[in-house]
Amino acid sequence: MIVPNEMLYAARVALGISRPDLAKLSGLAERTILRLESNDRVTVRTLQRVQAALEARGAEFMASEGNKGPGIRIPLSLLSRDDLRF
């Protein structure tokens, strides 16, 4: 599944990863990460590298189902609030 740019950005923020750190983790230039997050055109390979880096840090991307769009899951242990109940 190719993850939309917006979902990659949301996952980075949810995981608390900075742009420079994501650039290092994915082996890309920070400017490329900025372009991706600004919805500029990037290659499929770039999307895959960023997705792989985020998945390695615990993000799980879910495909669209029916009329529901794609989603993200992050490890519960990474949430900064400890008063959430699930």
C-alpha positions, -999 to 999 in steps of 0.1 A, spaced: 0 0 0 13 34 -9 6 57 21 -6 93 13 18 122 22 -6 134 48 -6 101 66 32 100 67 33 135 81 7 126 108 27 95 117 59 114 121 42 139 144 24 112 164 57 93 169 74 125 180 101 123 153 116 155 140 121 162 103 159 160 106 156 127 125 132 113 99 156 123 72 184 104 88 162 74 95 150 72 59 184 81 43 168 112 26 176 149 26 156 170 51 145 191 22 129 160 6 109 154 38 98 190 38 87 186 1 68 154 10 50 171 39 42 201 18 24 178 -7 49 185 -34 56 156 -58 80 130 -46 89 96 -61 71 64 -50 105 52 -37 107 83 -14 73 75 0 83 39 6 116 49 23 97 72 47 70 47 53 96 20 61 114 44 85 81 52 103 71 15 105 105 7 120 97 32 148 63 15 154 38 31 131 12 8 115 -6 21 84 -41 8 77 -56 8 42 -89 24 33 -120 2 38 -153 10 21 -160 47 26 -134 50 54 -100 65 46 -66 52 56 -54 53 92 -24 51 115 -18 32 146 11 40 170 22 20 200 2 29 231 35 32 250 44 63 229 14 83 240 24 111 263 -8 112 283 -13 85 308 -50 93 316 -64 79 284 -87 49 287 -93 25 258 
